[in-house]
Amino acid sequence: MREPLLTPMAAGVAYAVAALVLSGVLSPVLTGELRGPLARPQTILPMLLVNGVWGAVCGVCALGVRRLRGGAV
């Protein structure tokens, strides 16, 4: 992985965006009403931030593994 911190962080944010879109499409189909983050817009930013932070945590772990294996940081 070229960017062991940035790549998982971006993946976390992309996951949050995908979950946001899917919940907006599927909740009305499955339950008949809008549910999830789009129904409560104040939850969208925290959702993006939390997923980005978890991605960053995974990136820090990847940096640690790279360092333990003797690779360049």
Backbone as a chain_set.jsonl record, in Angstrom:
{"seq": "MREPLLTPMAAGVAYAVAALVLSGVLSPVLTGELRGPLARPQTILPMLLVNGVWGAVCGVCALGVRRLRGGAV", "coords": {"N": [[0.856, -1.165, 0.0], [0.697, 2.124, -0.924], [0.079, 4.543, 0.449], [-0.316, 4.116, 3.545], [-1.772, 5.313, 5.582], [-3.532, 7.25, 4.546], [-5.057, 5.877, 2.589], [-6.753, 3.816, 3.916], [-8.238, 5.597, 5.462], [-9.601, 7.132, 3.577], [-11.06, 5.044, 2.476], [-12.732, 4.437, 4.623], [-14.321, 6.767, 4.762], [-15.491, 6.621, 2.234], [-16.961, 4.282, 2.565], [-18.823, 5.2, 4.447], [-20.216, 7.073, 2.906], [-21.3, 5.377, 0.955], [-22.954, 3.786, 2.593], [-24.703, 5.73, 3.438], [-25.993, 6.479, 1.035], [-27.094, 3.987, 0.276], [-28.818, 3.481, 2.461], [-30.584, 5.556, 2.104], [-31.811, 4.826, -0.279], [-32.706, 2.179, 0.094], [-34.172, 2.076, 2.559], [-36.754, 3.381, 2.245], [-37.864, 1.601, 0.406], [-37.872, -0.864, 1.732], [-39.07, -0.385, 4.261], [-41.008, 1.485, 3.86], [-40.747, 4.088, 4.648], [-38.493, 6.877, 5.04], [-35.514, 6.23, 6.658], [-32.661, 6.169, 8.867], [-29.478, 7.906, 8.388], [-30.146, 9.968, 6.562], [-32.685, 10.677, 7.299], [-32.201, 11.904, 9.652], [-30.446, 14.455, 9.475], [-28.439, 15.648, 11.055], [-26.792, 13.625, 11.835], [-25.119, 12.92, 9.79], [-22.53, 14.148, 9.366], [-21.094, 13.344, 11.781], [-21.132, 10.578, 11.247], [-19.542, 10.345, 8.92], [-17.124, 11.323, 9.97], [-16.54, 9.485, 12.064], [-16.229, 7.068, 10.653], [-14.062, 7.799, 9.046], [-12.121, 8.194, 11.035], [-11.899, 5.59, 12.077], [-10.831, 4.374, 9.818], [-8.392, 5.724, 9.76], [-7.264, 4.726, 12.116], [-6.917, 2.061, 11.359], [-5.04, 2.547, 9.366], [-2.866, 3.48, 10.884], [-2.269, 1.125, 12.216], [-1.461, -0.356, 9.987], [0.839, 1.066, 9.301], [2.379, 0.446, 11.539], [2.678, -2.344, 11.218], [4.092, -2.356, 8.832], [6.441, -1.109, 9.66], [7.352, -2.968, 11.552], [7.922, -5.093, 9.877], [10.086, -4.143, 8.602], [9.939, -2.441, 6.444], [9.972, 0.526, 4.365], [8.854, 3.642, 5.675]], "CA": [[0.0, 0.0, 0.0], [1.544, 3.315, -1.025], [-0.275, 5.484, 1.513], [-0.986, 3.264, 4.521], [-2.666, 6.06, 6.464], [-4.557, 7.946, 3.773], [-5.917, 4.949, 1.859], [-7.86, 3.3, 4.728], [-9.086, 6.689, 5.906], [-10.488, 7.412, 2.446], [-11.984, 3.904, 2.369], [-13.735, 4.606, 5.676], [-15.256, 7.817, 4.347], [-16.244, 6.083, 1.088], [-17.937, 3.352, 3.132], [-19.884, 5.994, 5.058], [-21.018, 7.64, 1.815], [-22.069, 4.265, 0.378], [-23.999, 3.43, 3.552], [-25.661, 6.837, 3.401], [-26.769, 6.349, -0.204], [-27.887, 2.755, 0.333], [-29.913, 3.622, 3.42], [-31.564, 6.453, 1.507], [-32.524, 4.123, -1.34], [-33.338, 0.938, 0.534], [-35.115, 2.187, 3.674], [-38.136, 3.58, 1.791], [-38.332, 0.402, -0.286], [-38.075, -1.955, 2.679], [-39.926, -0.043, 5.401], [-42.051, 2.416, 3.455], [-40.429, 5.452, 5.083], [-37.071, 7.183, 5.082], [-34.863, 6.034, 7.954], [-31.204, 6.256, 8.801], [-28.865, 9.229, 8.5], [-30.828, 10.997, 5.769], [-33.863, 11.112, 8.061], [-31.652, 12.729, 10.726], [-29.254, 15.037, 8.829], [-27.385, 15.991, 12.019], [-25.939, 12.454, 12.047], [-24.297, 12.644, 8.606], [-21.141, 14.538, 9.609], [-20.454, 12.399, 12.705], [-20.966, 9.278, 10.582], [-18.37, 10.472, 8.063], [-15.945, 11.475, 10.817], [-16.247, 8.237, 12.779], [-15.691, 6.096, 9.694], [-12.735, 8.275, 8.681], [-11.22, 7.939, 12.158], [-11.627, 4.149, 12.097], [-9.899, 4.123, 8.727], [-7.083, 6.21, 10.18], [-6.755, 3.751, 13.088], [-6.41, 0.933, 10.558], [-3.827, 3.014, 8.706], [-1.792, 3.485, 11.88], [-1.906, -0.291, 12.378], [-0.705, -0.743, 8.788], [2.18, 1.658, 9.445], [3.08, -0.355, 12.538], [3.043, -3.621, 10.612], [5.158, -2.061, 7.858], [7.66, -0.824, 10.412], [7.802, -4.233, 12.129], [8.46, -5.932, 8.804], [11.316, -3.533, 8.12], [9.731, -1.681, 5.215], [10.094, 1.986, 4.444], [7.646, 4.294, 6.199]], "C": [[0.906, 1.233, 0.0], [1.312, 4.29, 0.114], [-1.029, 4.736, 2.608], [-1.877, 4.012, 5.506], [-3.833, 6.658, 5.679], [-5.543, 6.993, 3.093], [-7.041, 4.375, 2.72], [-8.791, 4.397, 5.233], [-10.081, 7.061, 4.799], [-11.496, 6.284, 2.252], [-13.079, 3.992, 3.425], [-14.77, 5.652, 5.315], [-16.099, 7.339, 3.165], [-17.302, 5.093, 1.565], [-19.115, 4.119, 3.739], [-20.8, 6.588, 3.991], [-21.883, 6.555, 1.173], [-23.206, 3.854, 1.295], [-25.096, 4.487, 3.57], [-26.581, 6.711, 2.191], [-27.664, 5.109, -0.146], [-29.041, 2.858, 1.316], [-30.999, 4.54, 2.868], [-32.398, 5.787, 0.43], [-33.329, 2.954, -0.782], [-34.357, 1.106, 1.663], [-36.544, 2.49, 3.207], [-38.719, 2.34, 1.098], [-38.709, -0.68, 0.722], [-39.063, -1.635, 3.796], [-41.064, 0.906, 5.043], [-41.815, 3.843, 3.908], [-38.919, 5.627, 5.136], [-36.557, 7.032, 6.508], [-33.369, 6.191, 7.775], [-30.718, 7.687, 8.816], [-29.573, 10.32, 7.691], [-32.09, 11.502, 6.458], [-33.45, 12.015, 9.22], [-30.355, 13.359, 10.221], [-28.119, 15.4, 9.795], [-26.455, 14.811, 12.286], [-24.979, 12.194, 10.881], [-22.822, 12.976, 8.858], [-20.467, 13.623, 10.63], [-20.226, 11.018, 12.091], [-19.717, 9.291, 9.691], [-17.081, 10.549, 8.89], [-15.561, 10.177, 11.512], [-15.656, 7.206, 11.829], [-14.296, 6.51, 9.216], [-11.715, 8.011, 9.783], [-10.892, 6.448, 12.245], [-10.676, 3.762, 10.964], [-8.496, 4.571, 9.086], [-6.451, 5.267, 11.205], [-6.19, 2.528, 12.358], [-5.128, 1.315, 9.825], [-2.639, 3.06, 9.646], [-1.329, 2.052, 12.142], [-1.078, -0.768, 11.18], [0.712, -0.167, 8.83], [3.014, 0.864, 10.446], [3.545, -1.689, 11.976], [4.18, -3.408, 9.61], [6.488, -1.837, 8.571], [8.231, -2.107, 11.031], [8.434, -5.154, 11.086], [9.726, -5.345, 8.183], [11.168, -2.773, 6.827], [9.909, -0.195, 5.445], [8.785, 2.578, 4.912], [7.25, 5.45, 5.366]], "O": [[1.789, 1.353, 0.849], [2.27, 4.81, 0.685], [-2.26, 4.722, 2.603], [-2.67, 3.381, 6.205], [-4.984, 6.575, 6.107], [-6.739, 7.28, 3.032], [-8.197, 4.435, 2.303], [-9.987, 4.167, 5.414], [-11.263, 7.278, 5.067], [-12.651, 6.533, 1.906], [-14.232, 3.658, 3.15], [-15.964, 5.451, 5.535], [-17.296, 7.623, 3.104], [-18.412, 5.065, 1.033], [-20.27, 3.729, 3.563], [-22.019, 6.603, 4.155], [-23.057, 6.784, 0.881], [-24.314, 3.597, 0.824], [-26.278, 4.167, 3.703], [-27.801, 6.824, 2.313], [-28.848, 5.176, -0.478], [-30.136, 2.371, 1.034], [-32.186, 4.335, 3.125], [-33.563, 6.137, 0.24], [-34.49, 2.762, -1.142], [-35.323, 0.346, 1.722], [-37.48, 1.893, 3.739], [-39.916, 2.07, 1.194], [-39.742, -1.334, 0.581], [-39.811, -2.51, 4.232], [-41.982, 1.106, 5.839], [-42.606, 4.727, 3.583], [-38.168, 4.66, 5.26], [-37.094, 7.626, 7.442], [-32.878, 6.329, 6.655], [-31.455, 8.59, 9.211], [-29.59, 11.479, 8.106], [-32.516, 12.633, 6.224], [-34.258, 12.802, 9.715], [-29.272, 12.849, 10.51], [-26.958, 15.454, 9.387], [-25.412, 14.994, 12.915], [-24.111, 11.328, 10.986], [-21.955, 12.147, 8.582], [-19.357, 13.158, 10.373], [-19.227, 10.365, 12.391], [-18.928, 8.346, 9.714], [-16.077, 9.922, 8.552], [-14.386, 9.811, 11.543], [-14.68, 6.538, 12.171], [-13.439, 5.651, 9.005], [-10.574, 7.645, 9.5], [-9.737, 6.08, 12.462], [-9.809, 2.908, 11.147], [-7.52, 3.893, 8.764], [-5.243, 5.032, 11.17], [-5.119, 2.028, 12.702], [-4.227, 0.488, 9.682], [-1.523, 2.718, 9.254], [-0.132, 1.797, 12.273], [-0.105, -1.503, 11.35], [1.669, -0.835, 8.441], [4.205, 0.635, 10.232], [4.672, -2.116, 12.226], [5.121, -4.201, 9.556], [7.53, -2.322, 8.131], [9.445, -2.311, 11.034], [9.367, -5.899, 11.386], [10.36, -5.977, 7.338], [12.166, -2.482, 6.167], [9.985, 0.272, 6.582], [7.716, 2.067, 4.579], [6.256, 6.112, 5.663]]}, "num_chains": 1, "name": "protein.A"}
